[in-house]
Amino acid sequence: MAEPKNLQDAFGKIRADYDMSRASRFVRRRTGVAPQGSGPDYHYRTEVKYYQDIEQARDMDRNDGLVGVLADRRVDNIVQSGFTLDPKTGDKKLDLDLWERWEAFSNNADECDICGESTWKEIERQCVRSESIDGDIVVIGTQDGPFQMLESHAIQTSTQIENTFLGVTTDRYKKRMQYHVQEELNAFGQTSQSTPIDVRNSDGMRQLFHVYNPKRVNMTRGVTQMAPIFSYSGMLEDINFAKLVQQQVVSCFAIFRKIMSGTNGNLPSVDGYGNSSTSTTPAGTRQIEGVSPGMEVVGNPGEELQGFSPNVPNSEYFQQVKLILQIIGVNFGLPLCLVLMDGSETNFSGWRGAVDEARKGFVADQVNLVRRLNRPAYKWKLSQWIADDPALKRAASKSKINIYNHNWNMPTWSYIEPVADAEGDAVQLRNALTSPRRLHAARGKDWEEISEETIADNSYAIERGMKQAEAINKKFPNGPMLTWRDLIALPMPEGQTLALQDPGLADAAGGNETGGDGKSVDIQGLALNGSQVTSLVNVITQVGTGALPPDTAKSLIASAFPTMSIEMIDSMIDPIKPGSITADGVPSAATDTPEANEDGTPIDPAKPAEPAPSGEFAELSTQQWNRNRKAIGKVLEELAAGTTSESAARVYLGGIGLTPASVDALISDAVDGQVDTPEVLNDVA
C-alpha cells in the first residue's frame, strides 16, 4: 500500500463509517441534498415546483392507463362503503339521537356539501383519492353548515406572507394557524387574491381539516404518491406504446432484402409500396414508402426477398413489465394480484398472504383519515347542533355525559375464505376470546345495531306467523292445528336440533301439559332426531357383533335417553343375539341355519322343521314376553283407572311394538273403566 503523499491525501484515504458517505461508482451523487441537513419542506423550497408536480401527477392520472385505476383501487379498499359513526356519550337515548342526526345529515348531499353534489361518504372517497394523486386536500366547515372541499392547488398565496409556506401559516412551533385560499376566477386558471381562513374558530374548535399523509415530522403539505414512481410510470407507458407500434408494423410488413454482389451499390427501389415521401439525412435523401396489410412486394432483378416475423412482444418484455408493475403497485400499497386483478400469478395461499399484508397498510390509511377528517369534522358539526338546539345544550352540560365522545367503525373486508373465517369468528366467541361488540366492530359493523335488527326481524316473522296460523286454523277447524313454526323456519344455532312430530298427536296428548295422573307427559321427548336414531343403531349393531354386552348397551341407552322406558329399551336389545351380525354390519349366516335346537339337542336334517311362530312378539324371549305382557296390563289398568289418557296409552302401547289393530282392541276393552277381557292379552301374545 502506497504511503500518503501529504496530510490531505491521508485524510482522503480514511474509510468512512458508512459506504454511502463516500461517493463512488456504486454511490451516485444526488442533487438537491443539503450537506448540513434540511427541514421537511426543504425539497420544495421553490413553491412553483410543488404546484407544477401536482399538475404533472394529475396529467398522469388523466392520460395513463394504469395510475388512475390503481388510485381508484386504493380508494375502494380504504373507504369501501364508508365509515360508520358510533356515539359514546354515556346515554343510549342520546347516542341514538346523535346517530340519527348524523345519518340524515351525511346522506343528504344538499346539506352535507356546499356544492350540493357529494354525500359524506363521497367526500371521504374524494379525500383519499386526492391525498393519493395530488398529495393532500382541505375540507372546511362553513358557517351555514355544509362542508367545502378545496383542492391542493387552491391553498397558496399570491404574495409572500411572513411564516407562510405553500399557503399555510404556522407559528414558531409549526402549529398551523391559517390556510390561504385562492379562488379561481374562471376555467383558465386565473386566480384572485388569497383569503386566510383560521384553522380553529373562536371556541378553539377545529373547523379546517387537512387530509394528507406526512412522511416527516412538521411537514407542511402532502406529496403525491407518484413522486417516487413518476419516471417508472412514464417509461412503462412509452414501452407499451412502442410495442404496440412495433406490433402494428410487424403485422403489416416484415421483409429482409438481399442484394447480390455486382450491383451498382445504389439502394433498391421500393416504388409501389404505398404512399411515398422523402426525408433528408446526413447521408442524403431517403425515400419512405407507406406500408399496409395485404401488400404484394416484387423485388428487382438480382434481389432476394425473405420474410421475417419476429415475436412481438418477446418473452423478456413480460418479465420486465411485471417488475415495473410490482414497483408501481407497491407504492400504492397494492400487491401484483390486486394491480392486475388476476390471481394466476400465484396460488390461493399466496393471494391471501399478499392481500393480508396490503390490508395492514389500508388500516393505517383508514386511521389517518379518521384522525384528520372524520373525528374533527363530526365534533365541529356537533358543536353547531349544540349551539342551535337547547335540548342538546342541556344534555352537554350534564356531568355524566361526554357528548363529544364517539368512535368511528372503519370498514372491513369480506372473508377471503368465508367458511374458515366465519368458523374462526365463532370459535373466538364460544371461547370468550373476544366480545360480540369487538368482533363486529372489527368487521366494520355495530353489535347493538345488528342485535336490534335481529330481534326486530325475528319478532316480525313470529308475529306474522302466529296471526296467519290462527287465521288458517279458524278457516280449517278440522285440519291439523298449525303454529308459527309451520309457516316460518328461523335458523337454529349450530349444534342444536329440533325433533318434529305430528302436531295433532302432541295436542291430543296435551304436549308437555299435565295428564290425568297429574304428572307431566313429555310427548315431544319421545321423538328422536336423525343423529339419535343413528346412535341407537350403532349401539344395537355393537350388541349384534358381540363387541358390547347387552346389559352395558341398555345402561348406555338409558343414560343417553332418560325419557325412554325400560320396556322399550329391552324390546330393542333383547332380540339381538351376540354374533348375529358380522363386524362389517352384515347379518351372520349362522343365524339362518342354527346348529342345535333350543334344548341343546342336535338338529335332525331329515326331520321337517316346525313352522316359525308368528305374531307381534313371536321373536321375543320368554322373559321379554312376560315383561311386555306386564307393561301392557299396567297401561290398561292406568287407562281404566283414569290416571293415563287414551292418547298417552296409545303412544305407550305403540312404543312396545303393537300394531294399530291390537292397540285399538286393547283400548276399547279398557275405556269403560274396567279390563273385562284379560284373555285379549293372551290372544295378542
C-alpha positions as CSV (number, residue, x, y, z in Angstrom):
1,M,0.0,0.0,0.0
2,A,1.4,3.3,-1.1
3,E,2.2,5.9,1.6
4,P,0.2,9.1,1.5
5,K,2.0,12.0,-0.1
6,N,0.6,14.7,2.3
7,L,-2.0,15.3,5.0
8,Q,-4.8,16.0,2.5
9,D,-4.1,12.7,0.7
10,A,-4.1,10.8,4.1
11,F,-7.5,12.2,5.1
12,G,-8.9,11.2,1.7
13,K,-7.9,7.6,2.2
14,I,-9.6,7.3,5.6
15,R,-12.6,5.0,5.4
16,A,-15.9,6.5,6.5
17,D,-18.2,4.7,8.9
18,Y,-20.8,4.1,6.1
19,D,-20.2,3.3,2.4
20,M,-23.0,5.6,1.4
21,S,-20.9,8.5,2.9
22,R,-18.3,8.1,0.2
23,A,-19.0,8.8,-3.5
24,S,-18.1,6.0,-5.8
25,R,-19.2,4.3,-8.9
26,F,-21.7,2.4,-6.8
27,V,-23.0,5.5,-4.9
28,R,-24.3,8.1,-7.3
29,R,-24.1,11.7,-6.5
30,R,-27.5,13.1,-5.6
31,T,-28.5,16.6,-6.3
32,G,-30.8,18.8,-4.1
33,V,-29.3,17.4,-0.9
34,A,-28.4,19.9,1.9
35,P,-25.0,19.0,3.2
36,Q,-25.8,20.0,6.8
37,G,-29.3,18.6,6.9
38,S,-32.6,20.2,5.9
39,G,-36.1,20.7,7.2
40,P,-39.1,18.7,5.9
41,D,-40.1,21.4,3.3
42,Y,-36.5,22.0,2.0
43,H,-37.1,20.0,-1.1
44,Y,-40.0,22.2,-2.1
45,R,-38.3,25.5,-1.3
46,T,-39.4,26.7,-4.7
47,E,-43.2,26.7,-4.4
48,V,-43.7,26.7,-8.1
49,K,-42.2,23.3,-8.4
50,Y,-44.7,21.9,-5.8
51,Y,-47.7,23.1,-7.7
52,Q,-46.2,22.0,-11.0
53,D,-45.7,18.5,-9.7
54,I,-49.4,18.4,-8.7
55,E,-50.4,19.2,-12.2
56,Q,-47.9,16.6,-13.6
57,A,-49.5,13.9,-11.3
58,R,-53.0,14.9,-12.4
59,D,-51.9,14.7,-16.1
60,M,-50.6,11.2,-15.4
61,D,-53.9,10.3,-13.7
62,R,-55.9,11.6,-16.7
63,N,-53.8,10.0,-19.5
64,D,-52.1,7.0,-18.1
65,G,-53.9,3.7,-18.5
66,L,-52.7,2.3,-15.1
67,V,-52.1,5.1,-12.5
68,G,-55.7,6.3,-12.3
69,V,-57.0,2.8,-12.0
70,L,-54.6,2.0,-9.1
71,A,-55.7,5.1,-7.3
72,D,-59.3,4.1,-7.6
73,R,-58.5,0.6,-6.4
74,R,-56.7,2.0,-3.3
75,V,-59.8,4.2,-2.5
76,D,-62.1,1.1,-3.0
77,N,-60.1,-0.8,-0.3
78,I,-59.7,2.0,2.2
79,V,-63.2,3.7,2.1
80,Q,-65.3,0.9,0.7
81,S,-68.9,1.7,1.7
82,G,-67.8,4.4,4.1
83,F,-67.1,4.9,7.9
84,T,-69.9,4.4,10.5
85,L,-70.4,6.8,13.4
86,D,-70.8,5.3,16.9
87,P,-71.6,7.9,19.5
88,K,-70.4,7.0,23.1
89,T,-71.9,9.8,25.2
90,G,-72.9,7.5,28.1
91,D,-76.6,8.0,27.4
92,K,-78.1,5.4,25.0
93,K,-81.0,7.5,24.0
94,L,-78.8,10.5,23.3
95,D,-76.4,8.2,21.3
96,L,-79.3,7.1,19.1
97,D,-80.4,10.7,18.6
98,L,-76.9,11.8,17.5
99,W,-76.5,8.8,15.2
100,E,-79.8,9.5,13.5
101,R,-78.9,13.2,13.1
102,W,-75.6,12.4,11.5
103,E,-77.1,9.7,9.2
104,A,-79.7,12.2,8.0
105,F,-77.2,15.0,7.5
106,S,-74.4,12.9,6.0
107,N,-76.6,11.2,3.4
108,N,-78.2,14.4,2.2
109,A,-75.8,16.0,-0.4
110,D,-77.6,19.3,-0.3
111,E,-77.0,19.6,3.5
112,C,-73.6,18.0,3.6
113,D,-71.8,19.6,0.6
114,I,-71.8,23.3,-0.1
115,C,-72.0,22.4,-3.8
116,G,-74.9,20.1,-3.2
117,E,-73.2,17.2,-5.1
118,S,-71.5,14.9,-2.6
119,T,-72.6,13.0,0.5
120,W,-70.2,12.4,3.4
121,K,-69.2,9.0,2.0
122,E,-68.3,10.6,-1.3
123,I,-66.3,13.3,0.5
124,E,-64.4,10.5,2.2
125,R,-63.6,8.9,-1.2
126,Q,-62.6,12.1,-2.8
127,C,-60.3,13.0,0.1
128,V,-58.5,9.6,-0.1
129,R,-58.1,9.9,-3.8
130,S,-56.8,13.5,-3.7
131,E,-54.4,12.5,-0.9
132,S,-53.0,9.8,-3.3
133,I,-52.8,11.8,-6.5
134,D,-52.4,15.5,-5.5
135,G,-50.8,14.9,-2.2
136,D,-53.4,16.5,0.1
137,I,-56.8,18.1,0.2
138,V,-58.5,20.5,2.6
139,V,-62.1,20.4,3.9
140,I,-63.7,23.4,5.6
141,G,-66.8,23.6,7.7
142,T,-68.8,26.6,6.7
143,Q,-70.9,28.8,8.9
144,D,-74.1,27.7,7.2
145,G,-73.5,24.0,8.0
146,P,-72.2,22.2,4.8
147,F,-68.6,21.2,4.2
148,Q,-66.5,22.7,1.4
149,M,-63.7,20.8,-0.3
150,L,-60.7,22.7,-1.5
151,E,-58.2,21.0,-3.9
152,S,-54.5,21.3,-3.1
153,H,-53.6,23.9,-5.8
154,A,-56.1,26.3,-4.2
155,I,-54.1,26.5,-1.0
156,Q,-51.4,29.1,-1.9
157,T,-50.7,32.8,-1.6
158,S,-50.3,35.3,-4.4
159,T,-47.7,37.3,-2.5
160,Q,-45.1,36.4,0.2
161,I,-46.5,36.4,3.7
162,E,-44.5,36.0,6.9
163,N,-44.3,32.5,8.4
164,T,-46.3,31.2,5.5
165,F,-45.1,28.3,3.2
166,L,-47.2,26.7,0.4
167,G,-50.3,28.6,1.6
168,V,-50.0,27.6,5.3
169,T,-49.2,30.0,8.1
170,T,-47.7,28.5,11.2
171,D,-46.3,29.7,14.5
172,R,-42.8,29.1,15.8
173,Y,-43.7,25.6,16.9
174,K,-45.1,24.7,13.4
175,K,-48.6,24.8,14.7
176,R,-51.0,25.6,11.8
177,M,-52.8,28.9,12.3
178,Q,-54.2,29.8,8.9
179,Y,-54.7,28.4,5.4
180,H,-54.7,30.9,2.5
181,V,-57.2,30.1,-0.3
182,Q,-57.0,31.4,-3.8
183,E,-60.3,31.2,-5.6
184,E,-60.3,30.6,-9.4
185,L,-61.9,33.4,-11.3
186,N,-62.5,31.3,-14.5
187,A,-61.8,28.0,-16.1
188,F,-58.4,29.2,-17.5
189,G,-56.7,29.2,-14.1
190,Q,-56.8,32.9,-13.3
191,T,-56.9,33.4,-9.6
192,S,-57.7,36.2,-7.2
193,Q,-56.0,37.3,-4.1
194,S,-55.8,34.7,-1.4
195,T,-58.1,34.7,1.6
196,P,-56.9,33.5,5.0
197,I,-59.0,31.0,6.9
198,D,-58.4,30.2,10.6
199,V,-57.8,26.6,11.4
200,R,-59.8,26.9,14.6
201,N,-62.8,29.1,15.5
202,S,-63.2,31.4,18.5
203,D,-64.1,28.4,20.7
204,G,-60.9,26.6,19.8
205,M,-62.8,24.0,17.8
206,R,-61.0,22.9,14.6
207,Q,-63.0,24.0,11.5
208,L,-60.5,23.3,8.8
209,F,-59.5,19.6,8.1
210,H,-56.3,18.9,6.2
211,V,-56.1,15.4,4.8
212,Y,-52.5,14.3,4.0
213,N,-50.0,11.7,4.9
214,P,-46.8,13.3,6.2
215,K,-43.6,11.5,5.6
216,R,-41.6,13.6,8.1
217,V,-42.3,15.5,11.3
218,N,-43.8,19.0,10.8
219,M,-44.2,18.5,7.1
220,T,-46.4,21.3,5.9
221,R,-48.1,19.8,2.9
222,G,-48.5,16.3,1.5
223,V,-46.7,14.9,-1.6
224,T,-48.2,12.8,-4.3
225,Q,-47.7,9.0,-4.0
226,M,-46.5,9.2,-7.6
227,A,-43.3,11.1,-6.8
228,P,-41.0,8.0,-6.5
229,I,-42.6,6.2,-9.4
230,F,-43.3,9.0,-11.9
231,S,-40.4,8.0,-14.1
232,Y,-41.4,4.3,-13.9
233,S,-44.9,5.1,-15.0
234,G,-43.8,7.3,-17.8
235,M,-41.3,4.8,-19.2
236,L,-43.8,1.9,-18.9
237,E,-46.3,3.9,-20.9
238,D,-43.6,4.7,-23.5
239,I,-42.6,1.0,-23.7
240,N,-46.1,-0.2,-24.1
241,F,-46.8,2.4,-26.8
242,A,-43.6,1.4,-28.7
243,K,-44.5,-2.3,-28.5
244,L,-48.0,-1.5,-29.9
245,V,-46.5,0.4,-32.8
246,Q,-44.0,-2.4,-33.4
247,Q,-46.7,-5.0,-33.4
248,Q,-48.6,-3.0,-36.0
249,V,-45.6,-2.7,-38.3
250,V,-44.8,-6.4,-38.0
251,S,-48.4,-7.3,-38.7
252,C,-48.3,-5.2,-41.8
253,F,-44.9,-5.8,-43.4
254,A,-41.6,-7.5,-42.4
255,I,-39.0,-8.3,-45.2
256,F,-35.3,-8.9,-45.4
257,R,-33.9,-7.6,-48.7
258,K,-30.7,-9.3,-50.0
259,I,-28.8,-7.7,-52.9
260,M,-26.4,-9.8,-54.9
261,S,-22.9,-8.6,-55.4
262,G,-22.1,-6.8,-58.6
263,T,-24.9,-4.3,-58.4
264,N,-24.2,-0.7,-58.8
265,G,-24.4,-0.2,-55.0
266,N,-27.5,2.0,-55.1
267,L,-30.4,1.4,-52.8
268,P,-33.1,-0.7,-54.4
269,S,-36.3,1.0,-55.4
270,V,-39.3,0.5,-53.2
271,D,-41.7,2.2,-55.6
272,G,-45.2,0.9,-55.3
273,Y,-45.1,0.0,-51.6
274,G,-47.7,2.7,-50.7
275,N,-47.9,6.5,-50.4
276,S,-44.3,7.6,-50.6
277,S,-42.4,10.6,-49.1
278,T,-38.8,11.7,-48.8
279,S,-36.6,12.5,-45.8
280,T,-33.2,14.3,-45.8
281,T,-30.5,12.7,-43.7
282,P,-26.7,13.4,-43.4
283,A,-26.2,10.5,-45.9
284,G,-28.6,12.0,-48.4
285,T,-32.2,12.0,-49.3
286,R,-34.2,8.9,-48.2
287,Q,-37.4,7.7,-49.8
288,I,-40.0,6.5,-47.3
289,E,-42.8,4.3,-48.5
290,G,-46.0,3.6,-46.7
291,V,-46.9,0.0,-45.9
292,S,-50.3,-1.7,-45.2
293,P,-51.6,-5.2,-44.6
294,G,-52.1,-7.4,-47.7
295,M,-49.5,-5.7,-49.9
296,E,-47.6,-7.6,-52.5
297,V,-43.9,-6.7,-52.9
298,V,-42.0,-7.5,-56.2
299,G,-38.2,-7.5,-56.0
300,N,-35.8,-6.1,-58.6
301,P,-33.6,-8.3,-60.8
302,G,-30.9,-9.8,-58.6
303,E,-32.8,-9.1,-55.4
304,E,-33.9,-11.8,-53.0
305,L,-36.8,-11.1,-50.6
306,Q,-37.0,-13.1,-47.4
307,G,-40.0,-12.9,-44.9
308,F,-39.3,-12.2,-41.3
309,S,-41.9,-12.5,-38.5
310,P,-40.3,-11.7,-35.0
311,N,-42.1,-12.4,-31.7
312,V,-43.6,-9.1,-30.7
313,P,-43.6,-8.7,-27.8
314,N,-40.8,-11.1,-26.9
315,S,-40.8,-13.2,-23.7
316,E,-38.4,-10.8,-21.9
317,Y,-41.0,-8.0,-22.3
318,F,-43.5,-9.7,-19.9
319,Q,-40.9,-10.1,-17.2
320,Q,-39.9,-6.5,-17.4
321,V,-43.4,-5.2,-17.4
322,K,-44.3,-7.4,-14.4
323,L,-41.4,-6.0,-12.4
324,I,-42.4,-2.4,-13.3
325,L,-46.0,-3.1,-12.3
326,Q,-44.9,-4.5,-9.0
327,I,-42.8,-1.4,-8.2
328,I,-45.7,0.9,-9.2
329,G,-48.3,-1.1,-7.3
330,V,-46.3,-1.4,-4.1
331,N,-46.1,2.4,-3.9
332,F,-49.9,2.5,-3.9
333,G,-50.0,-0.3,-1.3
334,L,-51.2,-2.8,-3.8
335,P,-49.7,-6.3,-4.5
336,L,-49.4,-7.5,-8.0
337,C,-52.5,-9.7,-7.7
338,L,-54.6,-6.6,-6.9
339,V,-52.8,-4.5,-9.5
340,L,-53.7,-6.9,-12.3
341,M,-56.9,-8.2,-10.6
342,D,-55.6,-11.6,-11.6
343,G,-54.6,-14.5,-9.3
344,S,-53.0,-16.6,-12.0
345,E,-49.5,-15.5,-10.9
346,T,-49.9,-17.2,-7.5
347,N,-51.9,-19.8,-5.7
348,F,-54.7,-19.2,-3.1
349,S,-52.2,-19.1,-0.2
350,G,-50.0,-16.6,-2.0
351,W,-53.1,-14.4,-2.9
352,R,-54.3,-14.4,0.7
353,G,-50.9,-13.6,2.2
354,A,-50.4,-10.7,-0.2
355,V,-53.9,-9.3,0.4
356,D,-53.5,-9.7,4.2
357,E,-50.2,-7.7,4.1
358,A,-51.9,-5.0,1.9
359,R,-54.7,-4.7,4.3
360,K,-52.3,-3.6,7.1
361,G,-51.5,-0.6,5.0
362,F,-55.1,0.1,4.3
363,V,-55.9,0.0,8.0
364,A,-53.2,2.6,8.6
365,D,-54.7,4.8,5.9
366,Q,-58.1,4.4,7.5
367,V,-56.8,5.5,10.9
368,N,-55.1,8.5,9.3
369,L,-58.4,9.5,7.6
370,V,-60.4,9.2,10.8
371,R,-57.9,11.3,12.7
372,R,-57.5,14.1,10.2
373,L,-61.1,14.3,8.8
374,N,-63.9,12.2,10.3
375,R,-63.3,12.9,14.0
376,P,-62.7,16.7,13.9
377,A,-65.4,17.2,11.3
378,Y,-68.0,15.4,13.4
379,K,-67.0,17.4,16.5
380,W,-67.3,20.6,14.6
381,K,-70.7,19.7,13.2
382,L,-71.9,18.6,16.7
383,S,-70.8,21.9,18.1
384,Q,-73.1,23.6,15.6
385,W,-76.0,21.4,16.6
386,I,-75.4,22.1,20.3
387,A,-75.4,25.8,19.6
388,D,-78.7,25.6,17.7
389,D,-80.6,23.0,19.9
390,P,-81.3,23.9,23.5
391,A,-82.0,20.2,24.3
392,L,-78.6,19.2,23.2
393,K,-77.1,22.1,25.0
394,R,-78.7,20.9,28.3
395,A,-77.5,17.3,27.6
396,A,-74.0,18.6,27.0
397,S,-74.0,20.4,30.3
398,K,-74.6,17.2,32.3
399,S,-71.6,16.0,34.2
400,K,-72.3,12.3,33.5
401,I,-72.4,12.9,29.7
402,N,-69.4,13.3,27.4
403,I,-71.3,14.5,24.4
404,Y,-68.3,14.6,22.1
405,N,-67.1,11.1,22.9
406,H,-67.6,8.7,19.9
407,N,-66.0,6.1,17.7
408,W,-65.7,5.6,14.0
409,N,-66.2,2.0,12.9
410,M,-63.9,1.6,10.0
411,P,-65.0,-0.6,7.0
412,T,-63.5,-4.1,6.8
413,W,-63.1,-6.6,4.1
414,S,-65.2,-9.6,3.2
415,Y,-63.9,-13.1,4.0
416,I,-61.3,-14.4,1.6
417,E,-62.2,-17.9,2.7
418,P,-65.8,-17.4,4.1
419,V,-66.3,-20.8,5.8
420,A,-63.0,-20.9,7.6
421,D,-63.0,-17.2,8.6
422,A,-66.6,-17.4,9.9
423,E,-65.8,-20.6,11.9
424,G,-62.8,-18.7,13.3
425,D,-65.1,-15.9,14.5
426,A,-67.5,-18.4,16.0
427,V,-64.6,-20.1,17.9
428,Q,-63.5,-16.8,19.3
429,L,-67.0,-16.0,20.6
430,R,-67.5,-19.5,22.1
431,N,-64.2,-19.5,23.9
432,A,-64.6,-15.9,25.2
433,L,-61.6,-14.7,23.3
434,T,-63.5,-11.6,22.2
435,S,-66.9,-9.9,22.8
436,P,-69.6,-9.6,20.2
437,R,-69.2,-5.8,20.0
438,R,-65.5,-6.1,19.5
439,L,-65.9,-8.7,16.8
440,H,-68.5,-6.8,14.9
441,A,-66.5,-3.6,15.3
442,A,-63.5,-5.3,13.7
443,R,-65.8,-6.2,10.8
444,G,-67.0,-2.6,10.4
445,K,-70.4,-3.3,12.0
446,D,-72.2,-2.3,15.1
447,W,-73.3,-5.1,17.5
448,E,-76.1,-3.1,19.0
449,E,-77.5,-2.3,15.6
450,I,-77.2,-5.9,14.5
451,S,-78.9,-7.3,17.7
452,E,-81.7,-4.7,17.4
453,E,-82.3,-5.6,13.8
454,T,-82.2,-9.3,14.5
455,I,-84.7,-9.0,17.3
456,A,-87.0,-6.8,15.2
457,D,-86.8,-9.2,12.2
458,N,-87.5,-12.3,14.3
459,S,-90.3,-10.6,16.1
460,Y,-91.9,-9.5,12.9
461,A,-91.6,-13.0,11.5
462,I,-93.1,-14.7,14.6
463,E,-95.9,-12.2,15.0
464,R,-96.9,-12.5,11.3
465,G,-96.6,-16.3,11.5
466,M,-98.8,-16.5,14.6
467,K,-101.5,-14.3,13.0
468,Q,-101.5,-16.3,9.8
469,A,-101.5,-19.7,11.6
470,E,-104.5,-18.5,13.7
471,A,-106.4,-17.5,10.5
472,I,-105.7,-20.8,8.9
473,N,-106.8,-22.8,11.9
474,K,-110.1,-20.9,12.0
475,K,-110.6,-21.5,8.3
476,F,-109.9,-25.2,8.6
477,P,-111.0,-26.3,12.1
478,N,-110.9,-30.0,11.3
479,G,-107.4,-29.9,9.9
480,P,-104.1,-30.2,11.9
481,M,-103.5,-27.2,14.2
482,L,-100.7,-25.1,12.8
483,T,-98.2,-22.9,14.7
484,W,-96.0,-20.1,13.6
485,R,-93.1,-22.6,13.3
486,D,-95.0,-24.3,10.4
487,L,-95.0,-21.0,8.4
488,I,-91.6,-19.6,9.1
489,A,-88.3,-21.5,9.7
490,L,-85.9,-19.5,11.8
491,P,-82.3,-20.6,11.7
492,M,-81.2,-22.8,14.6
493,P,-77.9,-22.2,16.4
494,E,-75.1,-24.6,15.4
495,G,-75.2,-27.8,17.3
496,Q,-78.9,-27.6,18.2
497,T,-81.6,-29.8,16.6
498,L,-85.4,-29.8,16.7
499,A,-87.4,-33.0,16.9
500,L,-90.6,-32.8,14.8
501,Q,-93.8,-34.9,15.2
502,D,-97.5,-34.8,14.3
503,P,-99.0,-31.6,15.8
504,G,-102.3,-33.3,16.2
505,L,-100.8,-36.1,18.3
506,A,-99.0,-33.6,20.5
507,D,-102.1,-31.6,21.0
508,A,-104.2,-34.7,21.8
509,A,-101.7,-35.8,24.4
510,G,-101.5,-32.4,26.0
511,G,-98.0,-31.8,24.8
512,N,-96.0,-31.1,27.9
513,E,-99.1,-30.3,29.9
514,T,-100.1,-32.5,32.9
515,G,-102.0,-35.7,32.2
516,G,-104.8,-37.4,34.1
517,D,-102.3,-38.6,36.8
518,G,-101.1,-35.1,37.4
519,K,-97.7,-35.9,36.0
520,S,-96.1,-34.1,33.1
521,V,-96.4,-36.0,29.8
522,D,-93.4,-35.2,27.6
523,I,-94.6,-36.5,24.3
524,Q,-92.0,-34.5,22.3
525,G,-89.3,-36.1,24.4
526,L,-90.1,-39.4,22.9
527,A,-89.3,-38.2,19.4
528,L,-85.8,-38.8,18.1
529,N,-83.8,-36.9,15.6
530,G,-81.6,-38.4,12.9
531,S,-78.4,-38.3,14.9
532,Q,-80.1,-40.0,17.9
533,V,-81.5,-42.8,15.7
534,T,-78.1,-43.3,14.2
535,S,-76.5,-43.6,17.7
536,L,-79.1,-46.2,18.7
537,V,-78.5,-48.2,15.5
538,N,-74.7,-48.2,16.3
539,V,-75.3,-49.5,19.8
540,I,-77.6,-52.3,18.6
541,T,-75.0,-53.2,15.9
542,Q,-72.3,-53.4,18.6
543,V,-74.5,-55.8,20.6
544,G,-75.1,-58.0,17.5
545,T,-71.4,-58.2,16.7
546,G,-70.6,-59.2,20.3
547,A,-68.5,-56.1,20.9
548,L,-70.9,-54.7,23.5
549,P,-72.7,-56.8,26.2
550,P,-76.5,-56.4,26.2
551,D,-76.6,-55.1,29.8
552,T,-74.0,-52.4,29.1
553,A,-75.8,-51.4,25.9
554,K,-79.1,-51.0,27.9
555,S,-77.3,-48.8,30.5
556,L,-75.8,-46.6,27.8
557,I,-79.2,-46.1,26.1
558,A,-80.9,-45.4,29.5
559,S,-78.4,-42.7,30.4
560,A,-78.4,-41.1,26.9
561,F,-82.3,-41.2,26.6
562,P,-83.7,-40.7,30.1
563,T,-87.3,-40.4,28.7
564,M,-87.2,-43.9,27.1
565,S,-88.8,-46.6,29.3
566,I,-87.1,-49.8,30.4
567,E,-89.6,-51.9,28.5
568,M,-88.8,-50.0,25.3
569,I,-85.0,-50.4,25.8
570,D,-85.5,-54.2,26.5
571,S,-87.6,-54.5,23.3
572,M,-84.7,-53.1,21.3
573,I,-81.8,-55.0,22.8
574,D,-83.2,-58.4,23.9
575,P,-84.0,-59.7,20.4
576,I,-80.4,-59.1,19.3
577,K,-78.2,-62.2,19.7
578,P,-74.5,-61.7,20.1
579,G,-72.7,-62.9,16.9
580,S,-75.8,-62.5,14.8
581,I,-74.1,-59.5,13.0
582,T,-70.6,-59.6,11.4
583,A,-68.0,-56.9,12.1
584,D,-69.0,-55.1,8.9
585,G,-72.6,-54.9,10.0
586,V,-73.9,-57.7,7.8
587,P,-76.2,-60.3,9.4
588,S,-74.3,-63.5,10.0
589,A,-75.3,-66.7,8.1
590,A,-75.2,-68.6,11.3
591,T,-78.5,-67.0,12.4
592,D,-80.3,-68.5,9.3
593,T,-79.1,-72.2,9.9
594,P,-78.8,-72.9,13.6
595,E,-76.7,-76.0,14.5
596,A,-78.9,-77.1,17.6
597,N,-82.3,-76.8,19.0
598,E,-83.1,-74.5,21.9
599,D,-82.9,-77.5,24.3
600,G,-79.4,-78.3,23.1
601,T,-80.3,-81.4,21.1
602,P,-78.7,-81.7,17.6
603,I,-81.0,-80.8,14.6
604,D,-82.1,-83.7,12.5
605,P,-81.9,-82.6,8.9
606,A,-84.4,-85.3,7.9
607,K,-87.0,-84.1,10.3
608,P,-89.2,-81.3,8.9
609,A,-88.8,-78.0,10.7
610,E,-91.6,-76.8,12.8
611,P,-93.4,-73.7,11.4
612,A,-92.0,-70.5,12.8
613,P,-94.2,-68.7,15.3
614,S,-96.0,-65.6,14.1
615,G,-97.3,-62.6,15.9
616,E,-96.0,-59.3,17.2
617,F,-94.0,-60.8,20.0
618,A,-93.1,-64.0,18.1
619,E,-89.3,-63.4,18.1
620,L,-89.1,-62.4,21.8
621,S,-87.7,-64.5,24.6
622,T,-89.9,-65.8,27.3
623,Q,-88.5,-63.2,29.7
624,Q,-89.2,-60.3,27.4
625,W,-92.6,-61.7,26.5
626,N,-93.6,-61.6,30.2
627,R,-92.2,-58.1,30.6
628,N,-94.2,-56.8,27.6
629,R,-97.3,-58.5,28.9
630,K,-97.0,-56.9,32.3
631,A,-96.3,-53.5,30.7
632,I,-99.5,-53.8,28.6
633,G,-101.5,-54.8,31.6
634,K,-100.2,-51.8,33.6
635,V,-101.0,-49.4,30.8
636,L,-104.6,-50.8,30.5
637,E,-105.1,-50.6,34.3
638,E,-104.0,-47.0,34.4
639,L,-106.3,-46.2,31.5
640,A,-109.2,-47.9,33.2
641,A,-108.5,-46.0,36.4
642,G,-108.3,-42.7,34.6
643,T,-104.7,-41.9,35.5
644,T,-103.5,-42.1,31.9
645,S,-105.1,-40.5,28.9
646,E,-106.2,-42.6,25.9
647,S,-103.7,-40.8,23.6
648,A,-100.9,-41.4,26.0
649,A,-101.9,-45.1,26.3
650,R,-101.8,-45.4,22.5
651,V,-98.3,-43.9,22.4
652,Y,-97.0,-46.3,25.1
653,L,-98.6,-49.4,23.5
654,G,-97.3,-48.4,20.1
655,G,-93.8,-48.0,21.6
656,I,-93.8,-51.5,22.9
657,G,-94.4,-52.7,19.3
658,L,-98.1,-53.5,19.0
659,T,-99.9,-52.9,15.7
660,P,-102.6,-50.2,15.5
661,A,-105.3,-53.0,15.3
662,S,-104.0,-54.6,18.6
663,V,-103.8,-51.2,20.2
664,D,-107.5,-50.4,19.2
665,A,-108.6,-53.8,20.7
666,L,-106.9,-53.2,24.0
667,I,-108.1,-49.6,24.3
668,S,-111.7,-50.4,23.5
669,D,-111.6,-53.0,26.3
670,A,-110.3,-50.6,29.0
671,V,-112.1,-47.3,28.1
672,D,-115.2,-48.4,30.1
673,G,-113.2,-48.3,33.3
674,Q,-112.6,-52.0,33.7
675,V,-110.4,-54.5,31.9
676,D,-113.1,-57.2,31.2
677,T,-111.2,-59.5,28.8
678,P,-107.7,-60.1,30.0
679,E,-107.7,-63.0,27.6
680,V,-107.0,-60.4,24.9
681,L,-103.5,-60.3,26.2
682,N,-103.1,-64.0,25.5
683,D,-104.5,-63.6,22.0
684,V,-102.2,-60.7,21.3
685,A,-99.2,-62.6,22.6
